[in-house]
């Protein structure tokens, strides 16, 4: 037997990949790299944390659920809208758990709710940096991290209490773990990636699974393990997805309906129906039961704006996410060509492929989905775009000695600057000087990148001009977003754009022009309207005297995003003599109920769930609770969530409203109609 040992090709490939990784991490690191990385994280933290309290309760729908979870562990577990557990929010509760832990540690306040979201943003930037840095240069990683940090919709969501912040963090983490699995060939990495995807399902259901095809495809293609071993690893990861997502679903489905809150957003009190209906296939086809659209409004494909390949580049979507989207698409091709496809196990190729296919998969779904689609959903694209921009820019810079690559770089810079100028031109009355600086920088950068790399000073000037052309526009929008109040369910980043509203159905800046809506109990910021989804409000086009509900979703900003102003006088009346009632009050729709609950600190029943369209509670159940003295007040306001009144008992909310009006005496406090349900009928 020979004294020399043979090494299998697979083992040799794995060893080489590990050595390349160790070499880059230990010998390729310049002195400036670590301070630059820390500076990126600090700057991101400043952008996401400073002035965070300007958003008030942000999305009061979720803030009320967080409040409920701080008062009741049952409400915490299920994600109930109120501590008495009448009904849940219309999403699984994983993101509420994260924020809920903060609230239980530090008390219920604006900062304990929103700081965890900001920290998720900083963590997402850090992980994306590591994804790129592990296989490419530090400069490329810094560009990727900065591009993610200053994406306007990312700034918005990481300063807000919607589930998208946690979903983004989990997806970026799953990509990082999968790439480690590709590089090492070890199963544990893809299993942990599956766990994060499963937790993503418990954050925003089927949207988390959009990343699965890219992860599975890249691992099957790029892993150095034999094919059967790769398949085995992926089957183990699939089990991890099912277990990490399914344990909570199993509990909810197995617990008798009488022993848990109603599942908000469903029509049959089933989380599985919610998953595959309203929050699943209904989002794709547009045929939604229990939609945020009130009963009687048209649903179906196209109800939420035109669909197609250009969807994201039009209306308010463009200024949320597309600043670097054309650049990313160009640089995706550049990176694939530069890295090459001959060595399928090259970790660099795997990184480019997973980011590129994730961008294309999610972008195409968003472009063609016919159901509910709000502008802030596009934050899911931000890490993919930023990663490709960083990688592609680094590749072009490394190859700038070759004329063909310099010409490619010049075209890319010109496209980037021109599109940024186009987006800034949509807000011509807001800081008009920015677009001219961007245009000038793009012109200078286009010329400079064509010059051969000879002098360091020219190289520095080139980098500065290109960065200004690429990042000044989104950075300005992000700073504006961070400085203006936003509230409600459909916020939008940046100043109001000139073009009309589109697929999201919301005016940029939340529900009003200017970047925000009125926080609960606060005053409207400059340039915004104070009217929201308060009692008696009517969305544009809705009839107040009959059964007509002709307003399309695009005109329903108040309906979908508002919070009710609750005066101190009204709080005093509601809270006085509350007695032993389980619910201080009941009102139609979760947005209205949330405002009263946050103002009083006591449970308020949201009849019909988010928009008053859920069949919960039934009239018989409501009458039973009233007879038992469990509900003190009924707060009149919107009917079926729309602010209109109807001539038919079309929903349980309508039936309850009609029964209360027929059997109890009303009183008006500060313009709000109340019914004391403890008084004799």
N, C-alpha and C positions, 0 to 999 in steps of 0.2 A: 504494500500500500504506500502510495506516495506521501511525502511529508507536506506537500502543498494541498490546500483544500480548494474545492471549487465553490463558486458562489452562483446561485440561481439568478437568471435574468431579472426576475421580480425583486429578489432581495437586493440585487445590485442597483436597480432603479430606485428602490426605497432609500437605500443608503446614500446614493448620490443626491437625492432630493433633500434629505436631512442635512447633508454636508453643505449643500448650497444655501439652505436656510440658516444654518449656524454661521456660515461664513459671512452672509449678509448682515446678520444681527450683531456679530461681534467685531468684525474688522471693517465693515463698510459704513460704520456710523461716524459721522462728523461731529465735532464738538457742538455745533449749533443745533444739531437735530433734536436732542431732548428738550432744551429750552424752547425751541420753536414749537414742538408738540405741546408742551405745557402752556405756552402762550396761546396756542389755538384753543385749548380747552378753557382757559381763563376768559378769553374774549367771547367764546360761545356762552359761557356761564353768565357773563355780564349782559349779553344781548337777551338771554332768556329769563334772567332773574330780576334785573333792574326795573323798577316800576311795575312789578307783576300785579300788585294790588289794584291797578287801574281797571282790571277786568271785572271787579266785583265778584259776584258768585259765578261769573262766566256762564256755563250752561247750567242754569238752575235746575233743570230736569235731573241731571246727574248729581248736582250738589245736594239736592234734597235726599236722594238715595244714599249719599255718603253720610249725611246727617242721620238718616234712619239707621244705617249700619253702626253708627257710633252709639246708638241708644239700645239696639237689640242685636244680639248675635245671630238670631234667626234671619233678621233683615240683612245683616252683613253677608251671610252665607248665600241667600237667594238673590241678593241684589234688589230688595224691595224698595218701592218708592216711599213707603212710610213705615215707621217703626211698629205699627199694628199689623203690618203684613197683609194688606188688601190685595196688592198687585205689584209685580216686578217691573223694572225697566224693560225695554224691548231689546236688550243685549245681554249676553252672559256677563257674569260679574267680576272677571279676573282683574280688570283695571280698577274696579271699585275696591277690591281687596287691597291693592297696593296703596291707593290713596287712603282707604279706611284705616290701615295700620298707622299711617302718619297722623290722621285725625285722632285716633285713640291715644297716641303718644303725646301729641301737642295741643289737643283740643280742636274744636271746630272753628276754623277761621280761614280767611282767604289764602293765607300763606301755606297752611298745612295741606290745603287741597291742591294748590297749584305748584308748589316747589317740587314735589315728586315728579311732575310732568316735565319740568325744566331739567331736572337731573337726568331723566330718561333721554332728553335731547342731547345733553353733554355726553352721556354714555354711548349714544348712537354714533356721534361724531368720532369718539375715541375708537370704537370698534371698526368703523369704516376705515379710519386711518390705519389701524393694524392690518386689516385685510389687504389694503394696497401696499403698505410698507413691507409686508412679509415677502412680497414677490417683486416689488418695483422700488423705485428710489424714494428717498425721504421727501424730495420736492413734489413728486407725484402724489404722495400720500397727503402732504399738507394742502395741496390744491383740492384734492378730493374732500378732505374734511372741511375746508373753508367753504367749498361750494355747497355742501350739505347744510352747513350752519347758517348761511345767509339766504337759502331758498325761502322766499316769503311765506309759502304755506307751511314750511317746517317751523319757522319762527312762530307762526300763529298757533300751530297745534302743540308745540312744546311749551306754550304759555297758556294752555287751555286744558279743560278737564274732560275732553272727549276720549274715547278709547284708542284713537289713532296713534297717540304717542307711544303707548305700550306695544301696540301691534308693530309699529316701525322698529322699535328696539328688538323685539323678539325675532322678527324676520331677518334683520341685519345679523343678529347673533346666530341664527340658524345657518345663514350663508357662511359665516366665519367658521363654524364648526364643521360644516360639510367640506369646505376647502381643506381644513386640517385632515379630515378623513381621506380626501383625495391624495393629499401629500404623503400621509403616513401609511395609508392602507389599513388602518385600524378601525374596527367596527364601532368602538365606543364613541368616536366623534360623531358619526352619522346617527347613532342612537340618541345622543344628547341633542342633536339637531332636531330629531323627531319630537323629542320632549318639548322643545321650544315652539315648534309648529303646533303641537297639541295645545299648549298654553295660549298660542295665538288664536286658536279656535274658540277657547273660552274667553277671549277678548272681543273678537268681532266675527265669530263664526266662519262661514265659508270663504270670506275674503282672505283669511290666513292661508288657505290652500292654494291660492294663485301661485305661490312660490314653489309648490311641490313639483310640478313638471320640470322646471329648470334644475332643481336640486337633484331629482332622480336621474334626469337625462345626463347631466354633467358627471355625476358619480359613476353611472354605468359606462360612460365614454372614457373618462379620464383616470379612473382608479387603476393602479398598477396590479391589483389582484386579478386572479383568473375570473372568468365570467361568472361561473357558478358561485364563487366566493362573494363577488359583488352583489349578485342577486340575494344571497343569504343575508348580507349586511343590510340591504334595503328592506328585506322582509322584517328583520329585527327592528329597523327604524320605523316601519309601518306599525308594528306592535306598540312601539313607544308613543307614536302619535295617538293611537286608539286609547291606550291606557291613560295618558296624560290629559286627554280631552274627555274621555268617556266616563271616568269615574263620577264626575259631577252630573253629567247628563243622566247616568243610570240612577243616581239618587233621586233626582228631580222627577224622572219618569216613574220610578217605583213607589215613591211616597204618595199616598192617596191625596187626591186633589183637595179634599176637605181638611187636610193637615198641613197644607202649604199655601203660599200666596198664589193667586192667578198668574199665569205666564203672560206678561204684557206683550202686545203685538201679535199674539196668536188669536185665532177665532175658536179654537177647541180646547184651550187650556193645556196645550202640548208644546214642549220645547222642540220636539222633533218637527212639528208643523211649522213652528217659527223658523227653524233652521232651513228647511227646504222650501218654504213658502215665502213669507214676507221678507226674511233676511237671506233668502237663497235664490232659487230659480226665478222668483218674482222680480228680483233686481235685474235679472238678465232679460226676461221676456216683457216686463212691464205689467203683467197681469198679477196684481197684488191684492190679497185680502188682508184687511187690517193695516192698510197703508197709512202713511201720514196724511194722505189725501182724504178729506171727509167723504162719507158715503154720498153718492150722487155725482161726484166729479168723475170725469172720464179718466180711465187708466188704460194701460196698454203701451206697446212700443211707441216711442216718440212723445209720450206724455211729459217727459222731463227734458225736452229739447231735442234738436236734431242730432242724429248719430252719424258716424262715418269717420274716415281716417283723419279728417281735419277738425274733428270736434274739439280736441284739447287745445288747438291753436286759435279757437274763436271764443267769443264772449268772455266771461270773467275767468274761465279756466286758464287762459293764456298767461295772465300776469301772476297767477298763483304758482305755476310750475314750469312753464316752457322757456324760461330765460336761456337755459343751456340745453334744452332738448334737441334742437337741430344740431348743435355742436356735438352732443353725445352720440347721435346717430352717425355722424360723419366719423367721429373718433372710434366708434365701435369697429367700423371697417378698417380704419387705420391700424388699430391695435391687433386685430386678427391677422392682417397682412404682415405686420412687423414681427409679431411673435411667431407666426407660422403654425401650420397645422400638421406638420410631419410627425412631431413627437406628441402623441395624444396624452401622454402622462406629464407633460410640462405643466407645473402648477400655475405658471403665468397664463397659459392658454385657458386652463380651467377657470381662473379668476375672471378673465375677459368674457368667457362663454356664460358663466352663471349670472354675471351682471347684465350682459346683453340680452340673454333669453328672458331673464326676469323682467327687464324693461319692456321688451316686445310683448310678452305674454300679458302682463298687467295693463300695459298701454292699450293693447287691442281690445281687451275686455272692457276697459273704461270707455273706449271710443264707440263701441257698438252696443253696450248694455242699454236696454230700453226702459228700465225701471228707475227707481229713485237714485239720483246721482248728484251729490253736492260738490261744490268746488274743493272743499277741504279734503275729500277722499284722495285727491291727487298727491298728498304727502307720501303715499306709498311708493311713488315713482322717484322721489327725491334721492334716496341712497344710490339707486342704480345709475341715475343721471350723473350724480356727483362722482361716483367711482369711475365711470367710463371717461369723464372729462379729465380727472386727475391722471389716469393711466395713459390716455391718448396724448395728453399734453406732454407727459414725461417722455413718451416714446418719440414724439416729434422733436423734442429738444435734444435728445440723445443722438438723433440722426440728422441734425441740422447741417452737418458738413456736406451732405448730398443734396444737390440742387432739386431733385424731384421731391424730396421730403420737405424742403424749404417752400416750394411752390404749394404743396399740400397744406403746410402750416399757414401760409398767407391766405389761401382760400378759406380755411377754417376760421381764422381771425376775422376776416371780412364778413363772413356769414354771421358769426357771433355778434359783432358790433352792429350790423345792419338789423338783425332781429331785436336786439336790445333797444336800439333807437326806435324801432317800430312799436314796441310795447310801451316805451316811455312816452311816445307821441299820443298814446291813448289817454294820457293824463296831462295834456298840454298845459293846463292851467296850474299844475302842481310842480313846483321846482323845475321850470323849463330849462334851466342851465344844465341840468344833469345830462339830458339827452345829447346836447351839443358836445359836452366833454367826452361822453362815450363815443360819439361819432368821430371826433378828432383823434381820440386815443386809438380807435380801431384803424383809422387811416394810417397813423404813424406806425402802429404795430404791424400792419400789413406790409409796409415798406421795409421796416427794420428786419423782420424775420426772413426777408429775401436776401439779406446781406450775408456773406460768408462769415463764420464765427472767428474773428481775428482779435478784436479788442474786448477786454472784460467790461469796459465802460459801456460799449454798445450792447453787449449782452444784458447788462443790468437795465439799461434803458428799454430794451426790447421786452424784458419780463415785466417791467413796470407798466408799459403801455398796454400790453396784452391783458394783464390782470385788471387794470382799470376798465378796459373795454368789456371784459367778461363779467366782472363782479360788481362794478359800481351800481348798475341798475338794480339787480336783486338786493344788494345791500341797502340801498336807499329805501326800497320798498319794505324791507325787513325792519329797518329802524323806525319807519313810519308806523308799521304794524305794532311794534312794541310800545309806541308812545301814545296810542289811541285806544280807548276803551272798546272792548268787544263783549257781547253777551248774546245769549240765545243759542239755538240749535244749529244754525247754518252761518257761522261767521265766515268772513272772507278777508284775505290779507291785502294790505296796501290801500292806497287812495282809490276813490271811485273812478272807474274807467269810463271813457266817453261812449263806448258802444252800449247797446241795450243788454239787458240780462238775458241769459240763455238757459242752457240745460240744467243748471242748478236751481233755477227759479228764485234766486235770492239776489238782492242788491248787494254789490260788494261792500265790505265793511260790516258784515252782520246782517241786520235787517234794515239798515238805513244808510244813506250815502255818508261818506266821511269816515268810515272805519269802525263804527261800533253802534251798539244800542244802549239803552239806559239800564244801568245796573239796578237791581232790586233796592228800592228805598233810596235811590240816588237821583241825581239830576242829569239831564241829557247833556253830553259833551257838546262843545261847539260844533255846529254844522250837522247835528243829528236831531232826529225827531224823538220826542218823549213817548209817543204812543206806541204801545206794544200789544201783546196778546191779553190785554186786561179785560175785565168784565164789560160786556156790551160792545166790544170792538168787532168790526166787520171787515174782512179782507176785501180788497178791491174786486168788484164784480159779483159779490155775494148779496143776495136779496135779504132784506130785513123784514119783509112782510109776507113771505110765502115760502113754498118748498123749493124754490129755484136755487140751485148752487151752480152758477155758470162760470165762476172764476176758475181759470186754469191754475195748475200748480205754480206757474211762473209768476202769478200775481198774489201768492199767498205768503209773502214774507212774514207778516205779523202772525199768521197762523202757525207757521213752522218754527219761528225763532224767538217769540216774544217772552217777556217776563212781566208780571203784573206789579204795578206800583201799589204798595201796601202802606197806608198811612198809619201813624202812631195811634190816631183815634180809632181806626178800624181794628188794629191789634188789641187795643184796650177792650173794646166791646167783645171781640171774639174770645179773649182770654178770661174775661170776667165770668164767674159762676160756671166754669167748665165742668165742675162736678166730677163724677166718676166715668165720664164718657170715654170710650176707647179712642174715638176720633174726635178731635176738636171740631172738625167741620168736614163736609164733603162738597166737592165741586166737579164740574165736568172738565176732563182733560188734565194731563199731568203737569203741563207748564203752569197753568193757573194754580193747581194744587201745590206745586213746589214753592211758588212765591209765598203763599200764605203759610206754608209749613216752615220755611226758612225764617220768616218774619216772627212767627209766634213760638217756634221751638217745639210745637206739639204735632202729632200725626194728623194729616189731612188726607182723606180718601180721594183718590183720583178716579172718578167714575169714568169708565170706558177707556182707561189707560191713557197712553200718550196723546191721542187726539180724540178721545171720546167714542171711538169706533169699536173697541173691544166689548164683547157682550158680558161685561163684568162690572159690578154685580148685576144680577137680574133684578127686575122690579120686586119680585117676591123676596129675594135675599135682602134687598135694601129695606123693604118694609119691615122685615123681621128684625133687622139691626135697629131700626128706629123704635120699634115697639119695645125692644130690650133696653133702650136708653143709651145705645152705644155711639150714637152720632148726635152732637149737640146742634150744630148749625148746618144749613145748606146755603151755599153761596151761589147765587144765580149769576149767569154770565153767558158764555158761549154754549151753543147747542151743537152737538156733534163736533165740537172743537172749532167751529167756524165763526162763531159770533152771530150767526143767523138763527132765526126761529123758523120752525117748520110747521106745516099744517097736518103732518102725519106722524104717527109714532114709528118712525123708521128705524130707530136704534133703541137699545135699552136706556141709553142716556136721555133720549127724548122722552121715553116713557116715565122715567124717574122724575125728570124736570116737570112734566105735566102733572104727575101725581102730587108732587110737593106743592106746586102752585094752586092746585085745586083743594088741598086739604089743610094748608097752613097759611098763616097771616104773614105778610111781608113787612119788612121795615127797611129803610134806606139809611146807610151810614156812609158819609163821605162819597156819595154817588154810587155805592155798591148795594145791591139788593140782597138782604139776608132773610132767611126763614129760621125761626127757632123751632127745631124739631122736638124739643122737650115740652113744648106747649101743647095744650089740648087741641086736637084737630077740629 
